[in-house]
Structures are given as C-alpha cells and as structure tokens.
Amino acid sequence: MQKKKIVQNVLVKRLEPYGFVYDTYVHGRWQMQRTLENNVEQYIAVCKSPHHPREVRLEMNTSVEFRSIKMYTATDVPKYSVEYLDYSSDEEFTQILELFGDFIVEIGLKKLDEISIPSTLVLPDEQMYLDIYENNVDLADNFLKRNKLDKDCSLEDGYTIIKQILNEDGERVYDQEAKQLLTECAAFLSNKIICTYGGNWEWSKHYNDCCINNVNGIRNPRDFLKHTVFAWQESKSGGMEELYERILISVKRKEMFQKDMEAGSS
C-alpha cells in the first residue's frame, strides 16, 4: 500500500478530532496541519530519513517560526540516524504511526501549543526569496566585496564574518538596506556550502520560498535566508549556527556510513 494511504488511514484519522487535516507531501514529509483562532498554523509531519529510505521520524512545528519538536527514541534505532525509527513492512510502518499518534495526543499537542505563541520576528518576504533564488551568485559576490574578502575566501572565514554581523549590538531597523545585507549573507553561506559539499537550490511552489537541498547528496532542505533574518532580528546567531552545525553533522554521518559500507564490502 502507498505510504500516503497508510498515513491518511492511521495518523490523519487519529488527529481529525483535534482539527488536523492532511496537507501535502513535500521534501520527504507527509504533512498535516490545523489553523488556530489566532491564525497560527500548526504542522505535524512524518519525515523520511535523508540517509535511509525505510526510516521515519515525527516532527511538529508552527508558522510562528520554524521551531520544532522531534520525537526521539533511544532503543532499536540504526547507528547513523538516532532520531529515526526503521521499518521493513507496511505493518511495521503502521505500528510506528500508531506510536507517533500516542505521543502526539498524550504529549505533543500541549508542547505544540507552547511554541505557537505569536512571535515579533518577521519572516523574509517573497521578493527576498525570489532574489536569492534567481541572483544568489551576484548576491554572494556582493557579500565578498562588502566585507573585502577574496573570492577564494573559505567557508569558515565567511561564516565568522556573518556571525559578527548577526551579533552586532545596536538598534535594528528591518528596512530595504537590512534586507539586502541579510540576503547577501545567506546567499554567500548557501552557495559556499554547495561549492564545498555539493547541493542545489530548490524553489517551493507550495510555500513560495526556496532553500538549498541535497548537500553532500543528502536530501534535507535548509533555509539559511530565514534563519539569517531571524538571527539578525534577535541579535544572536544561535539558530543559524545550529542549522550550520546540523549540516556538518549530517555530512560526517554520511562519510561514516560510507566508510562502514566500504569496509564491509572489502
């Protein structure tokens, strides 16, 4: 049976009494959503592992910003994807969805409401996404010129400059000049990651935004524009740094997996 049908028959039906409906399948996520009275949207998704085709995890997030809750487990989990549960049949996939349903109803919905309080943070607008998607090379060059950096500047050196920009003290005015600066930062970081590890830009017709994906051959979309804008508004780069570190960790995981595969075949 198609996995979408199983998700609809098991998890969507379990969550219908709470106002959730099936939304879409995008970026390896079977997603459900509901809209609260304050127009905040809540999302629950069953996510495929970028490392292995028969592993999934549960994620819950909101439209307030991309803060998320993940269901972690410490038992019976493959070595290289400790956040995921693996299955070998439709029956086992169904059992995992039933486990997810129990977690959502007993714990997750309350936690989801806790991160659904509207934020004062402003998202990048569609024009910023269009600009970085269509003109990321020129924007990255502007970042180098603005900061007097060589074209062969390393990822780490550019990343250090971006952290300094995001952590600067002083009044924050989110005007066109600030949007240009932040878009240049995100373009440089995204393109440098693609040049270093591989990957590509992708446009989402569903969300009218873009991200980089397939970094080091791992399908897992990353939106550095959004995290850069959030970090600048908060005068701290923590969220953007976390995203950057997760990419490095996923790269190392794949390298470890490939080494083990090579060792096993020799």
C-alpha positions in Angstrom: 0.0 0.0 0.0 1.2 3.5 -0.7 2.7 5.2 2.4 0.4 8.2 1.9 -2.6 6.0 2.2 -1.3 4.5 5.4 -0.5 7.9 6.8 -4.1 9.0 6.0 -5.7 5.9 7.3 -3.8 5.8 10.6 -2.4 9.1 11.7 -4.7 11.6 9.9 -7.8 9.8 11.2 -6.3 9.7 14.7 -5.8 13.5 14.6 -9.0 14.6 12.8 -10.9 15.1 16.1 -8.3 17.7 17.0 -8.8 19.6 13.8 -5.9 18.4 11.7 -6.2 17.6 8.0 -3.8 16.1 5.5 -1.9 19.0 3.9 0.8 17.8 1.5 3.8 15.7 0.8 6.8 17.9 0.2 10.6 17.4 0.8 10.1 13.9 2.2 7.4 15.0 4.7 3.8 13.7 4.9 2.3 16.8 6.5 -0.9 17.5 8.4 -1.9 21.0 9.6 -4.5 22.9 11.5 -5.2 26.7 11.9 -5.7 28.1 15.4 -8.1 31.0 16.2 -5.1 33.5 16.2 -4.3 32.3 12.6 -1.2 30.5 13.7 -0.8 27.3 11.7 0.4 24.1 13.4 2.1 21.3 11.4 2.7 17.6 12.2 4.8 15.6 9.8 6.1 12.1 9.3 9.6 12.7 7.8 11.6 10.3 5.8 15.3 10.0 6.7 17.7 11.5 4.2 20.1 8.6 4.9 17.9 5.5 4.6 14.7 5.0 2.6 12.9 3.0 5.4 13.3 5.3 8.4 11.0 8.0 9.6 10.7 10.4 12.5 7.9 12.7 13.8 8.3 16.4 13.6 5.9 19.1 14.8 6.3 22.8 14.1 4.4 26.1 13.7 4.1 29.1 11.4 5.3 31.3 14.2 8.8 30.4 13.2 10.4 27.1 12.4 10.7 26.0 16.0 10.1 22.3 16.2 9.5 19.3 18.5 11.0 16.0 17.5 10.1 12.6 19.0 13.4 11.0 20.0 13.9 7.3 20.9 16.9 5.6 22.3 16.1 2.0 21.5 16.1 -0.2 18.4 17.5 2.7 16.3 20.0 2.4 13.5 23.5 3.6 14.2 23.7 6.6 12.0 20.2 8.2 12.4 19.4 8.2 16.1 16.4 10.4 15.6 14.6 7.9 13.3 12.7 4.6 13.6 13.2 2.0 10.9 10.6 -0.4 9.4 10.7 -3.3 6.9 7.0 -3.7 6.1 3.7 -1.8 5.9 2.7 -3.4 9.1 5.7 -2.1 10.9 5.2 1.4 9.3 1.6 1.3 10.7 2.9 0.4 14.2 5.3 3.4 14.1 2.4 5.7 13.1 0.3 4.4 16.0 3.2 5.1 18.3 3.5 8.6 16.9 -0.2 9.1 17.4 0.0 8.1 21.1 2.9 10.6 21.6 1.1 13.4 19.8 -2.2 13.0 21.8 -0.5 12.4 25.2 2.4 14.9 25.0 2.8 16.6 21.6 -0.3 18.7 21.3 0.4 20.5 24.6 4.0 21.1 23.6 2.9 22.3 20.1 0.6 24.9 21.8 3.6 26.1 23.8 5.5 27.1 20.7 2.5 28.6 18.9 2.5 31.9 20.7 2.9 34.6 18.0 6.4 36.0 17.6 7.5 39.5 16.8 10.1 38.1 14.4 9.4 39.0 10.7 9.9 36.3 8.0 11.7 37.1 4.8 9.2 38.2 2.2 8.6 36.5 -1.2 10.7 39.1 -3.1 13.7 38.3 -0.9 13.3 34.6 -1.7 12.9 35.3 -5.4 16.0 37.5 -5.3 18.2 34.9 -3.6 16.9 32.1 -5.8 17.5 34.0 -9.1 20.5 36.1 -8.2 22.4 34.1 -5.5 25.7 34.3 -7.4 25.7 38.1 -7.7 24.5 38.4 -4.1 27.3 36.2 -2.8 29.8 38.3 -4.8 28.3 41.5 -3.2 28.9 39.9 0.2 32.6 39.4 -0.6 33.0 43.0 -1.9 31.1 44.5 1.1 33.4 42.7 3.5 36.6 43.0 1.4 37.0 39.2 1.1 38.8 37.3 -1.6 36.8 35.2 -4.0 38.7 32.1 -2.6 37.5 33.0 0.9 36.9 29.8 2.9 33.5 28.8 4.2 34.7 29.1 7.8 36.1 32.7 7.3 32.9 33.9 5.6 30.8 32.2 8.3 32.8 34.0 11.0 32.0 37.4 9.4 28.3 36.5 9.2 28.2 35.7 12.9 29.8 39.0 13.7 27.2 40.8 11.6 24.3 39.0 13.3 25.7 39.5 16.8 26.4 43.2 16.5 25.0 45.5 19.1 22.8 48.4 18.3 19.3 49.3 17.0 17.8 47.0 14.4 15.8 48.6 11.6 14.4 46.0 9.2 14.5 48.2 6.1 15.5 47.6 2.5 19.2 48.1 3.3 19.0 45.4 6.1 17.1 43.0 3.8 19.8 43.4 1.1 22.6 42.8 3.7 20.9 39.7 5.1 20.1 38.3 1.6 23.8 38.7 0.7 24.9 36.9 3.8 22.5 34.0 3.2 23.5 33.7 -0.5 27.2 33.6 0.3 26.7 30.9 3.1 24.3 28.8 1.0 26.5 28.9 -2.2 29.7 28.2 -0.3 28.1 25.2 1.3 27.0 24.0 -2.1 30.5 24.6 -3.5 32.1 22.8 -0.6 29.8 19.8 -0.2 27.6 19.7 -3.3 23.9 20.5 -3.4 21.5 22.7 -5.3 18.8 25.5 -4.9 15.2 24.5 -4.9 12.0 26.7 -5.2 8.9 25.6 -3.4 5.7 26.4 -5.2 3.7 25.3 -2.2 5.4 27.8 0.2 6.7 30.4 -2.3 10.2 30.2 -0.9 13.4 28.5 -1.6 16.2 26.5 0.1 19.3 24.6 -0.6 19.0 20.8 -0.7 20.9 17.6 -1.4 24.0 18.9 0.5 26.6 16.1 0.2 24.0 14.0 -1.6 21.6 14.1 1.5 18.0 15.2 0.7 17.3 17.6 3.6 16.2 21.2 2.7 17.9 24.1 4.6 16.6 27.7 4.6 19.6 29.9 5.5 17.7 33.1 4.5 15.0 32.6 7.1 17.5 31.7 9.9 19.8 34.6 9.0 16.9 37.1 9.2 15.7 35.6 12.5 19.2 35.7 14.0 19.7 39.3 12.9 16.4 40.4 14.5 17.3 38.7 17.8 20.9 40.0 17.7 22.2 36.4 18.2 23.2 33.8 15.7 22.3 30.7 17.7 19.5 29.4 15.4 21.6 29.9 12.3 24.6 28.3 13.9 22.5 25.3 14.9 21.4 24.9 11.3 25.0 25.2 10.1 26.2 22.6 12.6 23.5 20.2 11.7 24.7 20.2 8.1 28.3 19.5 9.2 27.0 16.6 11.4 24.9 15.1 8.6 28.0 15.3 6.3 30.1 13.4 8.8 27.3 10.8 9.4 27.2 10.1 5.7 31.0 9.8 5.5 31.0 7.4 8.5 28.2 5.3 6.8 30.1 5.2 3.5 33.3 4.1 5.3 31.5 1.3 7.1 29.9 0.2 3.8 33.3 0.1 2.1 34.8 -1.8 5.0 32.0 -4.3 4.9 32.4 -5.0 1.2 36.2 -5.4 1.3 
